[in-house]
Amino acid sequence: MSGAERADEAGGRGTGDDGPNAVELVAVARVAKPRGVGGEVAADLLTDFPERFDRLAGLIAVFPDGTRRRLALEGHWMHGDRVVLKFEGFDSPEDSAALAGCVLAVPEAEAVKLEEGEFYDWQLEGCRVETVEGREVGTVREVLHTGGEAPVLVIRDDGGVENLVPLAESICVEIDVGRRLIRVDAPEGLLEF
């Protein structure tokens, strides 16, 4: 039910006035370090879809201070569990060192389309959760991927009470990301009010 491309963590999913600041972003990688003498960078993947780099002409770099810059992608290749990226205008290790720590993102409209009933973590985070009877449970704060059969929603109410709810179809019976609402039919004892 959940895919992984993360909402832009450095600077939020807010919008600005122009250029790369005018769009909502989805993070696909985080630059770890410069790599090689030609200005390439090694980046940790933040997406379940590394093949997406085959179709990209560029990315938006979000710097730790929140500033954004469009980068033209000249080439890429996979190296172990990282992607190595070469950007136009970054031709030496000294040039590419400026990108270390940046989140690399695409506009939300370019997120890989998921199958019906599948959602990105960032689509679920912030959703209001209520029982099928209409009782308020709280807001999804995080989606945990524990290696189990289903991811787990971390739901916290206004009083700080936290509930962990498996993202299973038998429990999360309605997910409406447009309305930012998840309705749960929780088994006895799962929820604490």
Short mmCIF file of the C-alpha atoms (twelve columns), coordinates in Angstrom:
data_MODEL
# 
_entry.id   MODEL 
# 
loop_
_atom_site.group_PDB 
_atom_site.id 
_atom_site.type_symbol 
_atom_site.label_atom_id 
_atom_site.label_alt_id 
_atom_site.label_comp_id 
_atom_site.label_asym_id 
_atom_site.label_seq_id 
_atom_site.Cartn_x 
_atom_site.Cartn_y 
_atom_site.Cartn_z 
_atom_site.pdbx_PDB_model_num 
ATOM 1   C CA . MET A 1   0.000   0.000  0.000   1 
ATOM 2   C CA . SER A 2   2.955   2.361  0.364   1 
ATOM 3   C CA . GLY A 3   5.686   3.454  -2.047  1 
ATOM 4   C CA . ALA A 4   8.806   5.384  -1.271  1 
ATOM 5   C CA . GLU A 5   9.546   8.767  -2.690  1 
ATOM 6   C CA . ARG A 6   9.770   11.247 0.079   1 
ATOM 7   C CA . ALA A 7   8.337   14.707 0.350   1 
ATOM 8   C CA . ASP A 8   11.064  17.294 0.238   1 
ATOM 9   C CA . GLU A 9   12.544  17.182 3.725   1 
ATOM 10  C CA . ALA A 10  14.832  20.204 3.378   1 
ATOM 11  C CA . GLY A 11  12.519  23.142 3.109   1 
ATOM 12  C CA . GLY A 12  9.182   21.337 3.352   1 
ATOM 13  C CA . ARG A 13  6.626   20.861 0.643   1 
ATOM 14  C CA . GLY A 14  5.755   24.538 0.522   1 
ATOM 15  C CA . THR A 15  5.760   26.722 -2.545  1 
ATOM 16  C CA . GLY A 16  7.500   29.942 -3.399  1 
ATOM 17  C CA . ASP A 17  7.064   32.602 -6.023  1 
ATOM 18  C CA . ASP A 18  9.058   31.551 -9.071  1 
ATOM 19  C CA . GLY A 19  11.317  29.024 -10.741 1 
ATOM 20  C CA . PRO A 20  12.061  25.913 -8.722  1 
ATOM 21  C CA . ASN A 21  10.384  27.550 -5.703  1 
ATOM 22  C CA . ALA A 22  6.984   27.616 -7.412  1 
ATOM 23  C CA . VAL A 23  6.329   23.871 -7.218  1 
ATOM 24  C CA . GLU A 24  5.727   21.215 -4.576  1 
ATOM 25  C CA . LEU A 25  8.656   18.772 -4.539  1 
ATOM 26  C CA . VAL A 26  9.235   15.073 -4.011  1 
ATOM 27  C CA . ALA A 27  12.743  14.037 -2.960  1 
ATOM 28  C CA . VAL A 28  14.378  11.239 -4.960  1 
ATOM 29  C CA . ALA A 29  17.981  11.336 -3.656  1 
ATOM 30  C CA . ARG A 30  20.300  13.015 -1.149  1 
ATOM 31  C CA . VAL A 31  23.841  13.951 -2.187  1 
ATOM 32  C CA . ALA A 32  26.328  12.142 0.049   1 
ATOM 33  C CA . LYS A 33  29.647  13.343 -1.366  1 
ATOM 34  C CA . PRO A 34  31.643  14.257 -4.458  1 
ATOM 35  C CA . ARG A 35  32.841  11.233 -6.442  1 
ATOM 36  C CA . GLY A 36  35.523  11.200 -9.093  1 
ATOM 37  C CA . VAL A 37  37.571  13.909 -10.767 1 
ATOM 38  C CA . GLY A 38  34.890  15.019 -13.229 1 
ATOM 39  C CA . GLY A 39  32.548  16.656 -10.704 1 
ATOM 40  C CA . GLU A 40  30.203  13.708 -10.205 1 
ATOM 41  C CA . VAL A 41  28.372  13.178 -6.918  1 
ATOM 42  C CA . ALA A 42  27.299  9.985  -5.136  1 
ATOM 43  C CA . ALA A 43  23.741  10.187 -3.824  1 
ATOM 44  C CA . ASP A 44  21.643  8.009  -1.540  1 
ATOM 45  C CA . LEU A 45  18.369  6.957  -3.146  1 
ATOM 46  C CA . LEU A 46  15.136  8.195  -1.583  1 
ATOM 47  C CA . THR A 47  12.968  6.459  -4.150  1 
ATOM 48  C CA . ASP A 48  11.886  2.909  -4.884  1 
ATOM 49  C CA . PHE A 49  12.175  3.769  -8.593  1 
ATOM 50  C CA . PRO A 50  15.851  4.276  -9.538  1 
ATOM 51  C CA . GLU A 51  14.928  3.778  -13.194 1 
ATOM 52  C CA . ARG A 52  13.300  7.216  -13.039 1 
ATOM 53  C CA . PHE A 53  16.771  8.764  -13.546 1 
ATOM 54  C CA . ASP A 54  16.777  7.359  -17.103 1 
ATOM 55  C CA . ARG A 55  14.038  9.842  -18.044 1 
ATOM 56  C CA . LEU A 56  15.245  12.930 -16.186 1 
ATOM 57  C CA . ALA A 57  16.821  15.933 -17.854 1 
ATOM 58  C CA . GLY A 58  17.319  17.687 -14.526 1 
ATOM 59  C CA . LEU A 59  16.626  17.839 -10.823 1 
ATOM 60  C CA . ILE A 60  15.970  20.528 -8.261  1 
ATOM 61  C CA . ALA A 61  18.601  20.742 -5.523  1 
ATOM 62  C CA . VAL A 62  17.302  21.815 -2.132  1 
ATOM 63  C CA . PHE A 63  20.168  23.102 -0.012  1 
ATOM 64  C CA . PRO A 64  20.217  22.717 3.781   1 
ATOM 65  C CA . ASP A 65  19.191  26.385 4.171   1 
ATOM 66  C CA . GLY A 66  16.077  25.735 2.017   1 
ATOM 67  C CA . THR A 67  17.255  27.488 -1.145  1 
ATOM 68  C CA . ARG A 68  16.528  25.682 -4.396  1 
ATOM 69  C CA . ARG A 69  18.432  25.474 -7.672  1 
ATOM 70  C CA . ARG A 70  17.639  23.690 -10.927 1 
ATOM 71  C CA . LEU A 71  20.430  21.386 -12.096 1 
ATOM 72  C CA . ALA A 72  20.778  19.987 -15.622 1 
ATOM 73  C CA . LEU A 73  21.603  16.275 -15.512 1 
ATOM 74  C CA . GLU A 74  24.366  15.259 -17.947 1 
ATOM 75  C CA . GLY A 75  24.517  11.604 -16.952 1 
ATOM 76  C CA . HIS A 76  24.040  9.031  -14.219 1 
ATOM 77  C CA . TRP A 77  24.777  5.417  -13.293 1 
ATOM 78  C CA . MET A 78  24.121  3.111  -10.401 1 
ATOM 79  C CA . HIS A 79  26.980  2.206  -8.072  1 
ATOM 80  C CA . GLY A 80  25.886  -0.313 -5.453  1 
ATOM 81  C CA . ASP A 81  22.909  1.139  -3.590  1 
ATOM 82  C CA . ARG A 82  23.728  4.713  -4.657  1 
ATOM 83  C CA . VAL A 83  23.268  6.677  -7.838  1 
ATOM 84  C CA . VAL A 84  26.197  8.639  -9.280  1 
ATOM 85  C CA . LEU A 85  25.089  11.865 -10.951 1 
ATOM 86  C CA . LYS A 86  26.894  14.306 -13.244 1 
ATOM 87  C CA . PHE A 87  25.441  17.823 -13.407 1 
ATOM 88  C CA . GLU A 88  26.189  20.516 -15.973 1 
ATOM 89  C CA . GLY A 89  28.579  23.149 -14.624 1 
ATOM 90  C CA . PHE A 90  30.012  20.910 -11.895 1 
ATOM 91  C CA . ASP A 91  33.268  19.765 -13.459 1 
ATOM 92  C CA . SER A 92  35.585  19.139 -10.516 1 
ATOM 93  C CA . PRO A 93  35.354  17.620 -7.036  1 
ATOM 94  C CA . GLU A 94  35.660  21.144 -5.635  1 
ATOM 95  C CA . ASP A 95  32.616  22.275 -7.659  1 
ATOM 96  C CA . SER A 96  30.495  19.298 -6.673  1 
ATOM 97  C CA . ALA A 97  31.426  19.544 -2.974  1 
ATOM 98  C CA . ALA A 98  28.917  22.409 -2.784  1 
ATOM 99  C CA . LEU A 99  26.126  19.891 -3.395  1 
ATOM 100 C CA . ALA A 100 26.952  17.610 -0.442  1 
ATOM 101 C CA . GLY A 101 23.926  17.299 1.820   1 
ATOM 102 C CA . CYS A 102 21.465  18.610 -0.769  1 
ATOM 103 C CA . VAL A 103 18.182  16.860 -1.332  1 
ATOM 104 C CA . LEU A 104 17.542  16.234 -5.033  1 
ATOM 105 C CA . ALA A 105 13.910  16.460 -6.002  1 
ATOM 106 C CA . VAL A 106 11.409  16.483 -8.829  1 
ATOM 107 C CA . PRO A 107 8.123   18.387 -9.013  1 
ATOM 108 C CA . GLU A 108 5.303   16.488 -7.294  1 
ATOM 109 C CA . ALA A 109 3.510   16.264 -10.653 1 
ATOM 110 C CA . GLU A 110 6.424   14.099 -11.900 1 
ATOM 111 C CA . ALA A 111 6.176   11.522 -9.095  1 
ATOM 112 C CA . VAL A 112 5.982   7.977  -10.439 1 
ATOM 113 C CA . LYS A 113 2.324   6.985  -10.730 1 
ATOM 114 C CA . LEU A 114 1.384   4.169  -8.356  1 
ATOM 115 C CA . GLU A 115 -1.198  1.441  -8.763  1 
ATOM 116 C CA . GLU A 116 -4.732  1.931  -7.428  1 
ATOM 117 C CA . GLY A 117 -4.715  1.611  -3.643  1 
ATOM 118 C CA . GLU A 118 -0.988  2.425  -3.322  1 
ATOM 119 C CA . PHE A 119 0.217   5.650  -1.733  1 
ATOM 120 C CA . TYR A 120 3.445   7.467  -1.089  1 
ATOM 121 C CA . ASP A 121 4.392   8.014  2.540   1 
ATOM 122 C CA . TRP A 122 4.205   11.790 1.998   1 
ATOM 123 C CA . GLN A 123 0.604   11.444 0.821   1 
ATOM 124 C CA . LEU A 124 -0.360  9.734  4.087   1 
ATOM 125 C CA . GLU A 125 1.645   11.917 6.478   1 
ATOM 126 C CA . GLY A 126 -0.595  14.682 7.777   1 
ATOM 127 C CA . CYS A 127 -3.832  12.800 7.061   1 
ATOM 128 C CA . ARG A 128 -6.505  12.910 9.737   1 
ATOM 129 C CA . VAL A 129 -7.481  9.462  11.061  1 
ATOM 130 C CA . GLU A 130 -10.884 8.488  12.407  1 
ATOM 131 C CA . THR A 131 -12.667 5.235  13.186  1 
ATOM 132 C CA . VAL A 132 -15.483 3.972  10.964  1 
ATOM 133 C CA . GLU A 133 -17.800 5.161  13.764  1 
ATOM 134 C CA . GLY A 134 -16.446 8.714  13.308  1 
ATOM 135 C CA . ARG A 135 -14.273 8.924  16.441  1 
ATOM 136 C CA . GLU A 136 -11.170 11.068 15.958  1 
ATOM 137 C CA . VAL A 137 -7.901  9.098  16.404  1 
ATOM 138 C CA . GLY A 138 -5.350  11.762 15.440  1 
ATOM 139 C CA . THR A 139 -3.016  12.702 12.600  1 
ATOM 140 C CA . VAL A 140 -0.507  10.505 10.748  1 
ATOM 141 C CA . ARG A 141 2.932   11.779 11.794  1 
ATOM 142 C CA . GLU A 142 5.086   9.120  10.132  1 
ATOM 143 C CA . VAL A 143 4.967   5.891  8.145   1 
ATOM 144 C CA . LEU A 144 7.320   3.222  9.511   1 
ATOM 145 C CA . HIS A 145 8.701   0.489  7.283   1 
ATOM 146 C CA . THR A 146 9.608   -2.219 9.773   1 
ATOM 147 C CA . GLY A 147 10.168  -5.090 7.375   1 
ATOM 148 C CA . GLY A 148 6.842   -6.630 8.355   1 
ATOM 149 C CA . GLU A 149 3.979   -7.404 6.041   1 
ATOM 150 C CA . ALA A 150 2.551   -3.872 6.154   1 
ATOM 151 C CA . PRO A 151 3.994   -0.446 6.947   1 
ATOM 152 C CA . VAL A 152 2.829   1.076  10.228  1 
ATOM 153 C CA . LEU A 153 1.137   4.456  10.599  1 
ATOM 154 C CA . VAL A 154 2.296   6.501  13.581  1 
ATOM 155 C CA . ILE A 155 -0.808  8.451  14.617  1 
ATOM 156 C CA . ARG A 156 -0.725  11.117 17.323  1 
ATOM 157 C CA . ASP A 157 -3.682  13.018 18.769  1 
ATOM 158 C CA . ASP A 158 -3.693  16.575 20.138  1 
ATOM 159 C CA . GLY A 159 -3.038  15.257 23.661  1 
ATOM 160 C CA . GLY A 160 0.124   13.432 22.555  1 
ATOM 161 C CA . VAL A 161 -1.382  9.920  22.659  1 
ATOM 162 C CA . GLU A 162 0.333   7.837  19.995  1 
ATOM 163 C CA . ASN A 163 -1.205  4.863  18.207  1 
ATOM 164 C CA . LEU A 164 0.578   2.486  15.844  1 
ATOM 165 C CA . VAL A 165 -1.763  1.161  13.167  1 
ATOM 166 C CA . PRO A 166 -0.766  -1.306 10.433  1 
ATOM 167 C CA . LEU A 167 -1.440  0.032  6.936   1 
ATOM 168 C CA . ALA A 168 -3.475  -3.046 6.074   1 
ATOM 169 C CA . GLU A 169 -6.601  -2.998 3.889   1 
ATOM 170 C CA . SER A 170 -8.555  -4.871 6.578   1 
ATOM 171 C CA . ILE A 171 -7.825  -2.054 9.084   1 
ATOM 172 C CA . CYS A 172 -7.406  1.081  6.938   1 
ATOM 173 C CA . VAL A 173 -10.682 0.613  5.101   1 
ATOM 174 C CA . GLU A 174 -10.778 4.038  3.423   1 
ATOM 175 C CA . ILE A 175 -7.902  6.253  2.356   1 
ATOM 176 C CA . ASP A 176 -8.816  9.539  0.701   1 
ATOM 177 C CA . VAL A 177 -5.624  11.557 0.210   1 
ATOM 178 C CA . GLY A 178 -7.605  14.315 -1.526  1 
ATOM 179 C CA . ARG A 179 -9.619  14.893 1.652   1 
ATOM 180 C CA . ARG A 180 -6.570  14.028 3.834   1 
ATOM 181 C CA . LEU A 181 -8.654  11.361 5.641   1 
ATOM 182 C CA . ILE A 182 -8.027  7.744  6.635   1 
ATOM 183 C CA . ARG A 183 -10.867 5.718  8.178   1 
ATOM 184 C CA . VAL A 184 -9.907  2.689  10.273  1 
ATOM 185 C CA . ASP A 185 -11.840 -0.361 11.416  1 
ATOM 186 C CA . ALA A 186 -9.473  -1.279 14.217  1 
ATOM 187 C CA . PRO A 187 -9.673  -4.577 16.073  1 
ATOM 188 C CA . GLU A 188 -10.441 -4.414 19.799  1 
ATOM 189 C CA . GLY A 189 -7.478  -3.137 21.782  1 
ATOM 190 C CA . LEU A 190 -5.490  -1.656 18.884  1 
ATOM 191 C CA . LEU A 191 -6.340  1.977  19.623  1 
ATOM 192 C CA . GLU A 192 -5.780  3.917  22.819  1 
ATOM 193 C CA . PHE A 193 -7.984  6.958  23.411  1 
# 
